[in-house]
Structure formats: structure tokens, C-alpha cells
Amino acid sequence: MTLARVFEQLAGAEAPVEFTAYDGSRAGVPGADIRFDVRSPYAVSYLVHSPGALGLARAYVSGMIDVSGDMVTALTTMQQVLGDVTPRDKAGIIRAVMGDPMLRAAMSRRLAPPPQEAPFSRIPAWLRHSKRRDAKAISHHYDVSNTFYEWVLGPSMAYTCACYPSEDATLEQAQFHKHDLVAKKIGLKPGMRLLDVGCGWGGMVMHAAKEYGVRALGVTLSKQQAEWAQKAIADRGLSDMAEVRHLDYRDVTETGFDAVSSIGLTEHIGKKNLPSYFAFLHGRLKEGGRMLNHTITRPDNLAPAMKQSGFINRYVFPDGELEGPGYVQMQMNDAGFEIRHQENLREHYARTLTGWCDNLDDHWEEAVAEVGEGTARVWRVYMAGCVLGFNQNWIQLHQTLGVKLDDKGGSHMPLRPDWGV
């Protein structure tokens, strides 16, 4: 049985995609907007020996499977046409293709993962989230190439969910609005001191200094991020107000900050460390100070915090763990924060990722030359998959605002939110 025939059995003869294979077989709709090309029989080895979507991702990252057309549309289409395939269907098809000597030989060989996979992502859970291990995990994802990130993220260099103030807002406008929303929620005013943990390339730090006259300190475990941010701070004439250090947040010794922002760091902390994480941030604030936690969450707490064999853990965010919004809020509350506001920006993150996908497509050849085709492919499929995840409510993005009460229970908060929408 040819691979094209296999595809037809799985997806149907009229599936709205074009399918080609190394054996010359074809299926689907010729000239369709989406085309899948299986370039090697060894792609099947990854599909057979790797659990779930990991095998498909490995075959794509290695170049054994290619996808032409918009990746978000491709993943959406394949989810729709293959959604009803049962394990029994798959087993029957595997038996059928065993008659092909090339496929039989390919399936009998277990291939090593592509080199873009983080080897330490398979280490047992109890070894995660030491300072050394966290530094390796952060470096794996963020120390790719500042130039590559400039192409993908755009001028804002903000690698977190934007907040779109209107339907026609650009990605840059939405990232500015996000930083401004955080600044207003934590009540920044001239002369205040801000601690931004997991600060990335310093977007929030520079926004606070430039737009609000705040003395801002950012910390990141990524050496490349810190170097880029310090140069950007100097180039913008903000060195007397803003600083980014290559530092673990746990090693910040200063206290008495007026506000703390954590934008996209909680995902890297680990479930067991959330109590100490929020307690540390609470301890760095002065009384009446506010903390804004901006993090990706799961819709509930029914699934594990991390899927160790999943593509995201192996290739993108090693050791990343996601909790439900209620659990995150509970840990903030138990650490001493009074919760004052919470909102879900799920749809905003789908839009943000779509903008990043478009940026990568626009710079595809340069990106491949900069970081290699395998790494560029990791990013292409990861970001497109996340668009689906946010659109279909597999994952969410929550901002939760807490305040450190004074010794008399005062919150120093306005009677009603004063940060608008």
C-alpha cells in the first residue's frame, strides 16, 4: 500500500490538502493551498516510535516531512480531517504498509531525535528547577539568536502576550498597550522603584522608565537577553533609570520595591516552587505595593502540569509547567497577596502568535541562515500550534493583580480600577 493510499484511508479522498510522497504517490486535491510532502520512509519511523504528535513534529523538524502553505491552516485542517482516526485504524494501516520493504525497514529502525531536542528534558521531575537546571532550560529557548528574535518579535522585542486595544491594532501597538496596562495596574508613578522578574529583552523595564519615570530593575537568566537589553537601555538614554541583570530572580538582594511585575516567568517556576516564588516576590515589596503576575495557564487543574513526552517540553520550553488560574491565584493569596483583579487574555495571545508566525514567514530565508532550518522549523510548528491552543481553549493567559497590605490591612488601592481597558 502506498503512503498516498494510507493518507486517503485516514483523511478521505477529498481532503482539502495535497499529499505527495517519496514513492511518487499522490492524494488529496492537486494545487490545494496546503500540501504535505513525505520526503523519506524514515518519517514513518518517527511516527511509529514516538508518542502522539511528538513523532510528527520530529519528522517535520528533521525535514522528512514538509508542509507548504500557512502552518496554522495546515494544523487546523489536519486536526479536522484526522480527528476521528482511532488507534485501531492506525494499527490496521501499519499492518497494511508492512508489505512495502522500504517502509518495513524504516519502521524497524528507531531513529535518534533531531538535534534541536533538549537532551535534559527527559530527566526525572525531582531534579527540575535547581538554579543550574533552570539556567540551562532558559538558555535552550532564549539564547537562540537575538537577531532571530528581532525578526520574529518585531521592534518591541516583547516575547509575551500582547493586549490589543482595538480590532485593527498592530502587533507593536498591542505590545505597547500591554506594557502600559501592566504599568497602570501596578500603579506606577514617577520616582517609584520597579522589579521586573524574567524581564526578557527589557521591554517592561524600558517602558516603566521612559513613560512613567520609574527606576526599574529587570533580571533574566538569559545572557543574550541581558546583553541586548543593556545596550538598548543605553541607546535610548535610559541608563540612569533602567537596568537589566543576567541574574536568577532568587538572587535579587534589594527589597522595598514599590511594585513587581512578572510577565511570562511563572511558566518556568514549577508547581512545587510556586509558594516560595510568590513569597519571595511578596518579600521584595513595600507595604501597599502591587504585584502583577502575567502567565500562561491551563483551563483547569485536571491535566498534569507538564507533558514530559510532549513536543513543547522536548523542543521549546524544557521543564515548563502550567497550572489552572485558580491554583495560581491561590498560591499568590497564600503567600500574602490580597487578590484585587484577574483577567483572561486568551484571544489576545492567539493574535500575538499569529503576528509572530507572519513575521517568521516574512523572514524565513534569513531565519534559516541565522539559526538553521531545524530550529526555524521548531519555531514555525510551535507557534502555529499555540495559535490553535489559545483559539480552542487548550491554554489561556491570565493577568492576576495582588497587593501587599499594610500592617493595618490597608490596600492603598482605588475604590474602582483606574487602569481602563
N, C-alpha and C positions, 0 to 999 in steps of 0.2 A: 504494500500500500504506500503510495507517495505521500509526502507531507501535505501537499495541497488537498489530497483526499481526506487526510486527517483533519485539516482545518475545516473543510466543508462539513464533516461529521460533527465537529464541535460547534461551529458558528452558523452553519446553514449555508447553502449555495449562494444565497442572495445577500450575504452580509455586506454592509456598506463600506467595505475596505477591499484593497487589492492585496493579494498574498502571492509571494514568489518564494521559491526555494532553490537551494544549491543544485538540486537534481533536475532543474528545468521545469518543474511542475508549477502550475498556477491555479489560483482560485479567486473567488470574490468578484468584484466589479472592476474591470480594467479601467484605468485612468481615474480611480477614486481619489478623493482628497487625502486619504490616509492609506499608506502602503507599508506592509510588513515584509521584510526580506530575511529569510533564514539563510545565512551565508555558510554555515558549516553544520555537518551532522552532530558535531560535539555540543552544539547548543542544546540538543536533546539530553545530553548527559547532565548538564546543569539543571534542566527541568526535572529530571528523574531523581537526582540525588540530593537536591536542595529542597527544603520545606517551603510550601506556599509560593508567594510571589518572589522570594529570595532567588530562586533558580532563574526565573525570567529576568530579573534585574541583573544577575551575574552574566547571563548570556548577552544582554544588551550592553552592559558596561565593557565587556571584553570585545565587543564588535561582532560577535557571532550572530546576533540579530540586529537588524537596523530598522528604524522607524522613520518614515518620511511624512512630513506634514506636521500640523500642530500637535504637540505631545499631549496637551490637556485633552484635546478632542480624541486623540488616539486612545488614551487610557479610558476615557469615558465610554467610547464606543466598544472597546473590548470588554469592559465591565458589563455592558448591556448584553452583548451577544454571547458572552461566556458565563453569564450569571447563573444559568440553570444547569451547568455541567456538574454531574455528580462524581464522587470518587469511583463509583462503579463504571461510569462512562470512560473515565481516564484509564482505568485498568484495562478495559477492553481494547482501547486504542493502542496502548502499549503492547499488548499481545499481538495486535494486528501488524504493527510496524516491525516486529521482530523478524519478519521474513526478509527485510532489507539488510543485506550483510553489513553495509556501511553503518546503518543505524544500530544494528545489533552490537557491532564493535564499539561504537561511540558510547552506547548505554552501559557497556560493561566496564568502562573506564571512568573512575571518579577523578575529576579534574580539581586542581588546586584553585582556590578563589582568585579572582583578579587582584593585582597588587594594590588597588585602591582600598581594599578592605582593611580595617584597623585590626591587626592581629590580637591585640589585647582585649578586644570587645567580647571575647569568649571566656574571659577569666571569671571565676565564680563571684557571686554578688557580694560576699562578705569582704572582698578585697577592694571594692569600689570606694571612691570618694576620699581617699587619702589625698594630701596636698600634692604629692608627686603624681599620683594617678590622675587627678583632676587636671593637672598641668598638661599631661600627655593627651588627655581627651580633648581639651580645649585647643591645643596646638594642632591636633589632627584636622580639626574642622576650620579653624580661623587662620592658621598660618599657611594658607594655600598660596596666596599672592595678593598683595594689596591692589595691584593693577587689575587683576581678575575681578576683585570685589568692586572696584570703581566702575567697571563695565556693567556688572550685574546690578548693583545697588543704585547707581546714578550719583549725582553730585552730593546728595545728602549723606552718603555712606552710612545710612541707618539700616541696620540689619535686624529690624524688629517691625512688628505690625504697625502700619501707618493708620491714621484716622482721617477718613475722607469727609470734609465738611460739606460737600455737595456732590451730586452725581457726576458733574463734569470736572471735578478737581483732578489735577495731575498728581502723579506719584510724589513729586517734590513738594507740592502744596500740602499733600496729605501728611508727609513726614514732618514738615514744619508745624502743622496743626497738632500732630501727636505730641511733639515736644512741648508745644505751648499748652496743650491740655494737661500734661503732667505737671508743668510748672505752676499752672493755676490751681490744680487740685492740691498740691503740697504747699500752696500759699507763698510762693517765692516773692521776696521784696528786696530792694537794694540793701546791701550790707549783710545779708544772711550768708550762712555757710551751708553748702550742699555736699552730701556724699552720694556719688552715683556708683553703685557696685555692678560689676560686669558691664563696664561702660562702652565696650566696643571701640569704635573709632572716635569716640568723644563727642558725638552729636549732642547729647543732652547737656554735657558739661559746657560746651561752647554756647549752646542756646541760652543756658542759665546765665552765663557770664555776660554775653552780648546783649540779650534782650531784657534782662532783669537786674543787672548789676550785682550778681551774686558771686561770691568766691566759691568756686566749685572744684572738688577733688573727685576724679574718676579712677577706678582701679580695674585692671583686666589681667587675666592670665596669659593673654596672647602678646608675645613680644612684638610681633609685627604691627598689631593694632596700636600698642602704646607708642611705638616709634612714629607711626603715621600721624597719630593724634597730636603728639607733642610738636611735630613740625607744623601741622595745620593750625594749632593754637598760636604758635609763633608767627606764622604767616599772616594771621588775622589780627595780630596785635593784641592778643588776649593773655599773654604770658603772666601779667601781674594779677589776673583774676582766675585763671583756669590752669589745672594741672592734671595730667593722666600718668599714672604709675603702672609699671609692669609688676603687679603685686596680687597675691591672694587676698580676697576681702577679709579673711580671718586674721591677716597681719596688719590691718589698719589699726594704729595705736591712738589716733586722735579721737576725742569724744566731744560732746557738746554741739553737735551739728543741729542746725535749725530744721533741716529736712533731709530725708533719704529717698532716693529713687532706685528701684531695682527693675530694670527693663530687659527682660529676656535672660535673666540669670537663674531663676528658681528651677527651671527645667534641668539644670546641671547639678543641682544640690544633692538630690537623692532623698527619698521618702524618710528614711531614718534620721536624716540630718536636718529636716525642716524645723524641729523645735529649737535646736541650737542656733540655726541660721537666723530665725526671726528674733530669738533672744539677743543675739549679737547685735542685730540692727537696732533693736529697741534700746540696747545699752549705749549705742552711739548717739542717740538723740537727746536733746534737752527737753525738759517738760514743756508740753504744748506743741512739740514738734510732730510733723506728719511724715508718714512713710507710704509711698505708692508702690505696690507690687504689680508688675505687668508680666503675665506669664501665660504660656500655652497650657491648656488644661484638657482633661478628658471630660466628656459629658456627664460621667458618673464615676463611682468608685468600684464598679463591678469587675472590670478587667484588671490584669496586673499593671503595675506602674510602668513596666518596660517589657517588651517582647525581645528577649535576648537573640533569637534567631531571625529577627526582622531586619529588613534592608536598612531602615533608619539607624538602628543601633550598630550594625556592622559597618556601614559605609559613611554615615553622615554625622550623627551625634552619639558617639560611644558613651555609654553609661547614662544617657538622658532618661529621666523618669518624669512621667506626667501623672498628676493627681486630679481628682474632681475639684471644682471650685469650692464646694462646701468644705472639703478637707483642708484646702489651703487656707481658707478663711478661719477655720477652727484653730489651726496652728498659729496663725497670727494673733488670734484672740487670746489663746492660752499663753502666748509669750508676753502679753501685757498690752497689746494694742486694742483700743476700742475701735470697732469697725464702723466707719461713717458712710462709705459709699462703695458700690460694686457695679460693674457693667461688663457686658459681653460684647467684644468687637469681632466676633467670628466672621461676619461677612466682609469686614474691612481687611482681614488678613487674606482672604481669598483674592480680593482685588490687588492687594500689595504683591502677593506672589505672582499674579498674572502679569503685573508690571515688570517684575524681575525676570520672568520667563521671556517676555518680549525683548528685554534688554539683552539677555543671553543670546537669543536668536539673532538679534541685530549685530552682535559681536562674535558670532560663532567661530569664524576662522581665526580671529585674533585670540580668542579664549583657548582654542585648541593649541595654537602655537605657544601660548603662555604657560598652560598647566598640563597639557597633554590631552589626547582625546578621551582617555578613560575617565579622568577626573571631570572633564566637561560633561561627559555622558552621565556621570553620577549626579551632577547638579541639574541636568535637564530633566531626568526622570524623577528625581527627588522633589523638585519644586512643583512640577506638574502634578505629581501625586498628592502633594499637600494642598493644591488648589481643590482637588476633589475632596480631600479630607475635611476642609473647612466648609465647602459648599454643602456637603452631605452630612454634616454634623458628626463626623467621627472624632473631630477635635475642635476645641474652642480657644478663645483668647480672652482672659479676664484681667481687668484692672481692679484692684482692691485697695481702698484707701483706709489706712489706720492712723490713729493719733495716740501719742503718749500723754496720758492725763497728768495734770499736776498733782501735788500731794493733797489737794482738797477735792479732787475729782473734776476739775475744770478741764474742758477740752480746747478752749480758745478757738472754737470753730464758729462760723456764722450760723445763724438760725436756719438758713436755707443755702444750698450750694450756690456759690458765686462764680463758678467757672463756666457757665453756659453749657453749650453742647459741643 
